[in-house]
């Protein structure tokens, strides 16, 4: 995400870069409008903000929308060569990075919620109550903050006090003063995603066993839960690819700078922007209750306009 926002070299024409920025602004506006529509739909019915899976879904929507907006702001600041004091940049970047991690951690929590609903139905109301979900959201934000607390500590231990007063173009690269800091950040990310992949794989296997043993309506519900877990696994894969992008780009940079710019632009749209909108949209549309509420909201809006 923020790894994909940095200065572009003079070798790339200013006009070409301007066209790319305009295209990105159009895409960001479209994606933000779609996410806003889903968020508004969430608040239309009480059953959504009192049900665990919908509350967690709303967390991913808000997190993704924030990242879409803030990453675009950073991109524009970079384009216009706007500088700020380093301490202010640190606050902005840490906020973005935390919410960058909130989405995959929330997806894992949503998978566990489906596991409890299908494999432990008698305890679902107790474990997935609104009160428990609020606690879960706090835990999600706490877990999402840990990697960047470590990154901050390594940065503070290495940076001189004079550095904080310097004016720089804001990007995540400011945290990487030495190569070993990048290795630490990468190791923490890979560890997190390994744990999340294990949880999703465990949930998939358990739900699959229940689906095989179930019959009638229970079988249908279990198979739907299985497909939901697969969607979460795909969303998590997209998040994991986002972490690999900087390493791929760094290797391409050694070969050809122009190719590096095109690859970075492609990665930013494909693995940063698009999943932040399309994944929640797919999840919302395939949920019958949410999709029905979405249709009702849209048709009601059209009806009122025609009146």
C-alpha positions as CSV (number, residue, x, y, z in Angstrom):
1,X,0.0,0.0,0.0
2,X,2.2,2.9,1.2
3,X,5.1,0.8,0.0
4,X,3.8,1.5,-3.5
5,X,3.9,5.3,-3.1
6,X,7.2,7.0,-3.6
7,X,9.0,9.5,-5.8
8,X,9.0,8.8,-9.5
9,X,12.2,9.5,-11.4
10,X,12.6,12.1,-14.2
11,X,13.1,9.4,-16.7
12,X,9.3,9.0,-16.9
13,X,7.6,11.8,-18.7
14,X,5.6,14.2,-16.5
15,X,2.7,14.0,-18.9
16,X,2.5,10.2,-18.8
17,X,2.7,10.3,-15.0
18,X,-0.1,12.9,-15.0
19,X,-2.4,10.6,-17.0
20,X,-1.7,7.8,-14.6
21,X,-2.6,10.1,-11.6
22,X,-5.9,11.1,-13.3
23,X,-6.8,7.5,-13.9
24,X,-6.1,6.6,-10.3
25,X,-8.2,9.5,-9.1
26,X,-11.2,8.2,-11.1
27,X,-10.7,4.7,-9.8
28,X,-10.4,5.9,-6.2
29,X,-13.6,8.0,-6.5
30,X,-15.5,5.0,-7.9
31,X,-14.2,2.6,-5.3
32,X,-14.9,5.0,-2.4
33,X,-18.5,5.6,-3.7
34,X,-19.1,1.9,-3.8
35,X,-17.7,1.4,-0.3
36,X,-19.8,4.4,1.0
37,X,-22.9,2.8,-0.5
38,X,-22.1,-0.5,1.3
39,X,-21.5,1.4,4.6
40,X,-24.7,3.4,4.3
41,X,-26.6,0.1,3.6
42,X,-25.0,-1.4,6.8
43,X,-26.6,1.3,8.9
44,X,-30.1,1.0,7.3
45,X,-31.2,-2.0,9.4
46,X,-30.7,-2.8,13.0
47,X,-30.0,-6.5,12.4
48,X,-26.7,-5.5,10.6
49,X,-25.1,-3.5,13.5
50,X,-26.2,-6.0,16.1
51,X,-24.9,-9.1,14.3
52,X,-21.2,-10.1,14.6
53,X,-20.4,-11.0,11.0
54,X,-22.0,-7.7,9.7
55,X,-20.2,-5.6,12.3
56,X,-16.9,-7.2,11.3
57,X,-17.8,-6.7,7.6
58,X,-18.4,-3.0,8.4
59,X,-14.9,-2.8,10.1
60,X,-13.3,-4.0,6.9
61,X,-15.3,-1.5,4.8
62,X,-14.3,1.4,7.0
63,X,-10.6,0.2,7.2
64,X,-10.5,-0.3,3.4
65,X,-12.1,3.1,2.7
66,X,-9.6,4.8,5.0
67,X,-6.7,3.2,3.3
68,X,-8.1,4.1,-0.2
69,X,-8.4,7.7,0.8
70,X,-5.2,8.1,2.7
71,X,-3.0,6.3,0.2
72,X,-4.4,8.5,-2.5
73,X,-3.7,11.6,-0.5
74,X,-0.1,10.4,0.0
75,X,0.2,9.8,-3.7
76,X,-1.0,13.3,-4.5
77,X,1.4,14.8,-2.0
78,X,4.2,12.9,-3.7
79,X,3.1,14.0,-7.1
80,X,3.1,17.7,-6.1
81,X,6.4,17.2,-4.2
82,X,4.8,18.4,-0.9
83,X,7.1,18.0,2.1
84,X,6.3,17.9,5.8
85,X,8.1,17.5,9.1
86,X,9.1,13.9,9.7
87,X,7.2,13.6,13.1
88,X,3.9,14.5,11.3
89,X,4.6,12.0,8.5
90,X,5.3,9.3,11.1
91,X,1.9,9.8,12.7
92,X,0.1,9.6,9.3
93,X,2.0,6.6,8.1
94,X,1.6,4.6,11.3
95,X,-2.2,5.2,11.2
96,X,-2.3,4.0,7.6
97,X,-0.1,0.9,8.3
98,X,-2.2,-0.1,11.3
99,X,-5.4,-0.1,9.2
100,X,-3.5,-1.9,6.4
101,X,-3.2,-4.8,8.8
102,X,-6.7,-4.4,10.4
103,X,-8.3,-5.8,7.2
104,X,-6.6,-9.2,7.1
105,X,-6.9,-9.6,10.9
106,X,-10.6,-8.8,10.6
107,X,-11.0,-11.3,7.8
108,X,-9.5,-14.0,10.1
109,X,-12.0,-13.0,12.8
110,X,-14.8,-13.3,10.3
111,X,-13.6,-16.8,9.4
112,X,-13.6,-17.8,13.1
113,X,-17.1,-16.4,13.4
114,X,-18.3,-18.7,10.6
115,X,-16.5,-21.6,12.3
116,X,-18.3,-21.0,15.6
117,X,-21.7,-20.5,13.8
118,X,-21.4,-23.9,11.9
119,X,-19.3,-26.1,14.2
120,X,-20.4,-24.7,17.6
121,X,-24.0,-23.4,16.9
122,X,-25.1,-23.8,20.5
123,X,-22.4,-21.4,21.7
124,X,-22.6,-18.9,18.8
125,X,-25.0,-16.5,20.5
126,X,-22.8,-16.4,23.5
127,X,-19.4,-16.1,21.8
128,X,-20.5,-13.8,19.0
129,X,-22.8,-11.4,20.8
130,X,-22.6,-7.7,20.1
131,X,-20.7,-7.1,23.3
132,X,-18.2,-9.8,22.5
133,X,-17.8,-8.4,18.9
134,X,-16.9,-4.9,20.4
135,X,-14.2,-6.6,22.5
136,X,-13.0,-8.5,19.4
137,X,-12.7,-5.2,17.4
138,X,-10.4,-3.8,20.2
139,X,-8.3,-7.0,20.1
140,X,-8.1,-6.7,16.3
141,X,-6.8,-3.2,16.5
142,X,-4.4,-4.2,19.3
143,X,-3.0,-7.1,17.2
144,X,-2.8,-4.9,14.1
145,X,-0.7,-2.3,16.0
146,X,2.0,-4.7,17.3
147,X,4.0,-5.0,14.0
148,X,4.2,-1.2,13.7
149,X,5.1,-0.7,17.4
150,X,8.1,-2.9,16.7
151,X,8.9,-0.9,13.5
152,X,8.6,2.4,15.4
153,X,10.9,1.1,18.2
154,X,13.6,0.1,15.6
155,X,13.2,3.5,13.9
156,X,13.4,5.5,17.2
157,X,16.5,3.5,18.2
158,X,18.2,4.3,14.9
159,X,17.1,7.9,14.1
160,X,18.8,11.0,15.4
161,X,16.7,13.7,17.1
162,X,17.5,16.2,14.3
163,X,15.8,13.9,11.8
164,X,12.4,14.6,13.2
165,X,12.6,18.3,12.3
166,X,13.6,17.7,8.8
167,X,11.1,18.2,5.9
168,X,10.6,15.2,3.7
169,X,8.1,13.8,1.2
170,X,6.0,11.4,3.2
171,X,6.2,7.7,2.5
172,X,6.7,4.4,4.4
173,X,10.3,4.2,3.3
174,X,11.2,6.8,5.9
175,X,11.1,4.0,8.5
176,X,13.8,2.1,6.7
177,X,17.1,3.6,7.7
178,X,19.0,0.2,7.5
179,X,18.4,-3.0,5.6
180,X,17.8,-5.0,8.8
181,X,14.8,-2.9,9.6
182,X,13.1,-4.0,6.4
183,X,13.9,-7.6,7.2
184,X,12.4,-7.3,10.7
185,X,9.2,-5.7,9.2
186,X,9.0,-8.4,6.6
187,X,9.5,-11.2,9.1
188,X,6.7,-9.9,11.4
189,X,4.3,-9.6,8.4
190,X,5.1,-13.1,7.2
191,X,4.6,-14.5,10.7
192,X,1.2,-12.8,11.0
193,X,0.1,-14.1,7.6
194,X,1.3,-17.6,8.4
195,X,-0.8,-17.7,11.6
196,X,-3.8,-16.3,9.7
197,X,-3.4,-18.9,7.0
198,X,-3.3,-21.7,9.6
199,X,-6.5,-20.4,11.2
200,X,-8.4,-20.2,7.9
201,X,-7.1,-23.6,6.8
202,X,-8.2,-25.1,10.2
203,X,-11.7,-23.4,9.9
204,X,-12.0,-24.7,6.3
205,X,-11.2,-28.3,7.3
206,X,-13.6,-28.3,10.3
207,X,-16.5,-26.7,8.3
208,X,-15.9,-29.2,5.5
209,X,-16.3,-32.1,7.9
210,X,-19.5,-30.6,9.3
211,X,-20.8,-30.1,5.7
212,X,-20.1,-33.7,4.8
213,X,-21.9,-35.0,7.9
214,X,-24.9,-32.5,7.7
215,X,-28.1,-33.1,5.8
216,X,-30.9,-30.9,4.4
217,X,-30.9,-27.2,5.4
218,X,-27.8,-27.7,7.7
219,X,-25.9,-29.1,4.7
220,X,-26.8,-26.0,2.6
221,X,-25.8,-23.7,5.4
222,X,-22.5,-25.5,5.9
223,X,-21.6,-25.4,2.2
224,X,-22.4,-21.7,2.1
225,X,-20.1,-21.2,5.1
226,X,-17.4,-23.2,3.3
227,X,-17.7,-20.8,0.3
228,X,-17.4,-17.8,2.6
229,X,-14.2,-19.2,4.1
230,X,-12.8,-19.7,0.6
231,X,-13.6,-16.0,-0.2
232,X,-11.8,-14.9,3.0
233,X,-8.8,-17.1,2.0
234,X,-8.8,-15.4,-1.4
235,X,-9.0,-11.9,0.2
236,X,-6.1,-12.9,2.5
237,X,-4.1,-14.0,-0.5
238,X,-4.5,-10.6,-2.0
239,X,-3.3,-9.0,1.2
240,X,-0.2,-11.3,1.2
241,X,0.6,-10.4,-2.4
242,X,0.6,-6.7,-1.4
243,X,3.5,-7.6,1.0
244,X,5.4,-9.3,-1.7
245,X,5.0,-6.5,-4.2
246,X,7.8,-4.3,-2.8
247,X,10.3,-7.2,-3.0
248,X,9.4,-7.9,-6.6
249,X,9.6,-4.2,-7.5
250,X,13.0,-3.9,-5.8
251,X,14.4,-6.7,-8.0
252,X,12.8,-5.2,-11.2
253,X,14.3,-1.8,-10.2
254,X,17.8,-3.3,-10.6
255,X,17.0,-4.3,-14.2
256,X,15.0,-1.5,-15.7
257,X,13.6,1.7,-14.1
258,X,10.8,2.2,-16.7
259,X,9.6,-1.3,-16.3
260,X,9.7,-0.8,-12.5
261,X,7.3,2.2,-12.9
262,X,4.8,0.3,-14.9
263,X,5.0,-2.7,-12.6
264,X,4.5,-0.5,-9.5
265,X,1.5,1.3,-11.2
266,X,0.0,-2.1,-12.1
267,X,0.5,-3.5,-8.6
268,X,-1.0,-0.4,-7.0
269,X,-4.2,-0.7,-9.0
270,X,-4.5,-4.5,-9.0
271,X,-3.4,-5.4,-5.5
272,X,-3.9,-2.2,-3.5
273,X,-6.9,-0.3,-4.8
274,X,-9.1,-2.9,-6.4
275,X,-9.2,-5.5,-3.6
276,X,-10.2,-2.7,-1.1
277,X,-13.4,-2.3,-3.0
278,X,-14.1,-5.4,-5.0
279,X,-13.6,-7.9,-2.2
280,X,-16.1,-6.2,0.2
281,X,-18.5,-5.7,-2.8
282,X,-18.4,-9.4,-3.7
283,X,-18.9,-10.4,0.0
284,X,-21.8,-8.0,0.4
285,X,-23.6,-9.0,-2.8
286,X,-23.4,-12.8,-2.2
287,X,-24.9,-12.3,1.3
288,X,-28.7,-12.6,0.7
289,X,-29.8,-10.4,3.5
290,X,-27.3,-7.6,2.8
291,X,-27.9,-7.8,-0.9
292,X,-31.6,-7.5,-0.4
293,X,-31.1,-4.4,1.8
294,X,-28.8,-2.9,-0.8
295,X,-31.4,-3.4,-3.5
296,X,-34.1,-1.9,-1.4
297,X,-32.0,1.1,-0.6
298,X,-31.1,1.7,-4.2
299,X,-34.7,1.3,-5.5
300,X,-36.1,3.5,-2.8
301,X,-33.6,6.2,-3.7
302,X,-34.6,6.0,-7.4
303,X,-38.3,6.0,-6.5
304,X,-37.9,9.1,-4.4
305,X,-36.0,10.9,-7.2
306,X,-38.8,10.0,-9.7
307,X,-41.4,11.5,-7.3
